[in-house]
Amino acid sequence: MGVTKEQVESTLTSKLKPSYLEVIDTSGGCGASFVVEIVSEQFEGKRLLERHRIVNAALEEEMKEIHALSIRKAITPEQWKQQEEAEKSNAVA
């Protein structure tokens, strides 16, 4: 049957408690491919690879049915804030 976008969102929300989460189903609805952007305090002090491992571990059950998971962003709330401020200043300039 495949995994739904809502299942991925629910699992990541319950396990990583993100302050921002975007999940995009890029499989055309069959649930085999997703893109994720996630902001979580649990990423504090972790390198990028460790952050990706945390996301993959959180989705351990779902990954049995997911063919491709692209983690576009896995950042801390502070990094998110800095990116938002940079985007705002670029929009004004």
Disulfide bonds with the S-S distance in Angstrom:
none
